[in-house]
């Protein structure tokens, strides 16, 4: 069925595979060129939405090193049509087959197809967006535009979105009313300045995501000149790669998209190189997953914190495999649909703060969501 929505790559027009060294990634991919590849042993696939942009990234990505020979990756070519209606069934079929798609997309509104795939599977999900702004509007006229895809998610009659996290936004691009709305929904939102000062504290937000949408406009123009919405301020390339690595390490995460790249605006293929490197760091994280998301308590150390002032206890879990932390949420609703979300990612600093009988705002919001 996937072949109906995808078009093969003219690989010779992108790069000469025979000229690549044995250590380079392009030598180790299953590529949809002459025929559709067998996906029986594939864990991750690459999909282009926008032939020109995706092929520019491929040209750079194929030349990077193949970090892990154990990770089987396929490049499934480019979407037949660049819209959510065609992308949606592709993502859903891959999710059903437990294959993680990496989407290289033209515009950020394609994130809607990521969400809708989980919706069709009737799966509660956590979404994390890396962006300089929030794609939501209070204008009914503007809300019909594709760029405001969050309106279609948050205002839907029935939603499977359990939680949303926004990473790297810049206040001068955001309507203050939108942040007030996020507070009402008890969503997480982290400003660029806070991220830069506490990059490791953003990791738990990304670790809670079922899928991640990365808008290239979150990266400063000097690092990413091919952005559809360039800005002089934003993430540095190293920070963007670190966030992609965090996403790869997330055992829960099952799809990721990189959006907002216009190849015609790019200078010396700098943005294409950067997206390729972000994908490389994501794959590096994926190949080093610890499989320690605590479905059970094997391999975990339990820490119980007494809040003596309120006669209350909170349980934290620390993985002996990765030294990562989770906080246990006493979910009143025993429905199995919440099993995937009963433990909320946190940091060691969150645990230390709890030992002082304090909880970070993010963890307080987590309790409220399940109240």
N, C-alpha and C positions, 0 to 999 in steps of 0.2 A: 504493500500500500504506500509506503514511503516514496517509492519511485514516482508515483503519480504527482507528487508535490515538489520534487527536487529535480534539478538539471545537473548533468555531469560537468566536470571541470575540463577545460582544454588545457591540460597540464603543461604542454609544450609552450604555451603562450605565457605561462607564469614563470616557470623555471625549468632548467634541464636537470632532471632528477639524477641522471648519470654523472653529472659533474659534482654532486654532493659527496662529502666524505662519509664513511661508514658510521661516524658518531653523530651525524646530524639528523634531526627529527624527521625530515622529509623522506629519509630512507626507510623509516620504520612505520609509516602510516599506511593504513588501507585507504586508498583514494578512489572515490567514485569518478572514474574517467571513462574507461571502455565499457565497464559493466558494474552493476551495483554490488558492493562488497557484502560478504557474509558477516553478519553482526553477532554471531553466536558467542564469541569470546570478547566482544567489545564492551568496554566500561564507559568510554567517553567518546562523543562525536562532535565534530565542528560543522556548523551550518552557516552559510552566508546569506544575508538578506540585503541585496544590493551588490551585484556582481563586481563592480569596479572597486568598491571599498574592501570587500572580503578578499578579493584576489591580491590586492596590495598588501594586506596583512599576511596572507598565505606566503607571499614571496619572501617576507621577512621571517615568518615563523618557521618555515621549512629549513632555514639555514641555522637555526639554533640547535643546541645539543639535545640529544635524546637522553634525558636524565635517568629514566627508569625503563629498562627493557621489559619489565614485568607488566607495565601498564599498556594495555592494548587500546589504540586510538584509531578512529576512522574519520576521514573527511568526506562528508556526504554531499559536497557541492553546494549549489546555490538554490534558493527558493525560486520556484517558477514565477511567482508574483510577489512583489514586496508589500504584503499586507497581512494584518492579523488573522484574517479568515483562512489564509493558506498556512500560516505559521502555526496556528493553534492545533490542528490535527497532527502535525508533525511532532510537536512537543509532547502532546498527550500519548501518542503511540510509543515514543521513546521512554517516557516515564513509566508506562505500563510494562515496558520491557526492562525496566531498571537500568536504563542507559542514560547517562547525564549529557544533555546537550549544552555546548558552548555556542552562543549565538553572536555573530558579528553583524550588527544591524545598522541601518541608516539613521533611523529616528527613534527617539526614546519611547514614543507611544507604543512601540512593538512590545514593551513590557506587559501590556494588557494581555497579549496572547499567553505569556508565561503564567499570569494569574489565572486566566480562564481555563488553562489546562488542568490546574488543581481543582478549580470549581467544577469542571465536568466530571472529575473523579470523586467529587463530593468529599474532598480532603481538606480539613482545616489546615491553614498554612500561615507561616510567618514570612513576611516580605521585608527585605532590606534594600533600600535605594541609596546609592552614592550619587549625589547631584549637588550642584551649586544652588539650586532653588527647589521649590516644591511645586510640582505640576498639578496644581489645584486652583480653581477660581470660584469666586462667589458670584460671578456674572453668569446668568442663565444663557445669554447669547454666546459668550466665549466657551462655555462648558461643552458646547457641541463640537468644538474643534478637537482634533485628534491629540494635540499637544497636552491637553488637560485630562490625561487618562485616569488620574486618581479620582476624578469626579465619577467616572463610570464604575470604579471599584467601591468607593466609599458610599455612594448614593444608590447602589443597587438594591433592589427589593429583597433579595436573598444573597447573603455574602458568606463566603467560607474564609474570609480573611480574619484570622485571630489577632494578629499583631503586625505592626509596621514600624520599622526603624529607618530614620533618615540620617545619613552620615555625610558630613562635610559641607552642609549648607552655609551660605553666606547671607547674613541678615539684611544687607542692602538690596538683595534680590527678592526678598520674601515679604509678602503681605502679613503684617502682625496678626491679623485675624486668623490666618491659617495656623499659626503657632498656637493660638488659643484653642482652635479646633482640635489640634493634636493633643493638647492637654486634656480636653474633654474625653477624647478617645483613649487617653493614657498611652499614647505612642511614645517611642523614644526618638529624640532628635538631638544631634550633636553638631555644634557649630564647628567651622573650620579651625578657628583659633583653639578651641578646647581639644579638638582632635590632634592638632600639632603639638600641643603641650602634653597630651596624655594618650599617645597613639595606642599603647597596649590596653588601655581601658576601653577602647572601641571594640577590641576583639570579642568580648562576650556578646555584644549586640549582633555582630556578624555570625557568631557561632549559633545563635538561636534561629537563623534564617533557614527556611526551606528552599527559597530561591532568592537570587540577588540580581539587581538591575544596576548597571554601572554606566552613568552618562559621562562621556568624555569631557563635557563642559565643566565637570568638577575639577579638572586639571588646568593649571594656568596656561595661558596661550603660548608663553615662551617654551613650555615643555611639549605642548600639543597644539601646533598651529592649525591642524586640520579639523578643529572642532566646529560644529555647526553653530555653536553659541559661545564664541571665544570671550575670555575675560583675562585681564592682567593678573588677577589674584586666583588662587586655587591651590590644589595639591601639587607637590613636587612629584616627579616620576618615581622616585624611590618609595614615597609614601603610597602612591597608587599601586605599585607592585606588592608592597607589604599587605595592603588590604586584600588584594587578589589572592595572596598566599594564605591569609586568614580564611578566606572563603573556601579555598581548596582543602584546608585542614578540617573543615566543618563536616562531621559525619552525617548530619541531617540534610545538608544542601544537595539538591538534586537537579538544579538547572541554574545557569548563569548567562547573562547577556551583556555585551559591551556595545553601547549605542552612541549615536551622535557624531559619527565620523564622516567627513566629506573629503574625499581624496583630492578633489580639484583645489581645495584650499591648502592642502598639505605642502610643506616645504622640505625638500630633500627626503621625503618619505619618513619624516621624523615621527609623525603620529602613528603611521603604520608600524614602524619599529617599536614604538612604545606599547601599542595594543598587543603586538606579538610577544613582547616581554612580559606583559601582564598575564597573558594566557600561559606563558611558560611558567611563571611563578604559581599560577593557579594549579597547573598540572603537577608541579613540584609538591605543592601542599597536598593535592589529591593522592599522589603516589606514597605520601608519608602519613596518611590518615591512621590514627591509632585505634579506630573502631572502639572508642571508649565512651560513646554516648551512653549514659547509664540507664539502659533499659532494666538491668538488674544491678545488684550491688557488688558483683564479683570484681575484684581489682580496685575497689574503692575504700577509702578511709572515711568513716562517719565522724562528723564533728557536730555536737549539739551545743547550741548557745542558749543560755538562760537569760531571759529578759526579766530580771528580778523585780523591776519597778512595775511590771504589768503581769507578772506571773504567767509568762509565756515562753515557749521554746521554739527555736528555729533550727532546722537540720541542714547542714551543709555536707556536700560530698566532694572529696578530692580524688582524682584519678592518679593511681600510682604509675600509669603508663605515660601520661603527658603532664602531670602536675596541674592540670586545669581543674577549675572549681565549678560546682553547680549548687543552687539552693533549691530545696524541696518545697513545693507549693502544696498546701493541704486543699486539694480540689474537692469541693463539696459534691459536684456533679460527677458521678462514677461512670459516666458513659465512656466506652472504649475510645471514642473519637478524641478524647483528651489525653490518652496515654502518651502520645508523642510529645506532649507539652507540659507534663507534670513537674519537670525539673527545668529551672531557668538558669541559663549560663550566667556566671558571675566571675569576679576576680578575687584574688587573695586580699586585695584592699577592701572589697566588700565584706569579706569574712572578718577582717580586723575591725572594720567599722561596726559590725554587728556585735563584736565582743565588747564594744563600748556602749552597747545598747542603743545603737543608731542604725538606721537603714538608709541606703542611698535612695534617691527619688526613683530611680529605675526599678529597684526591687520593691519599693512600696507600690508602684504602679502594677507590677507583676502580681502582687497579692490582690490588688483591687480587681484585676481582670478576671480572676477566678473566684471572686467573692460570691 
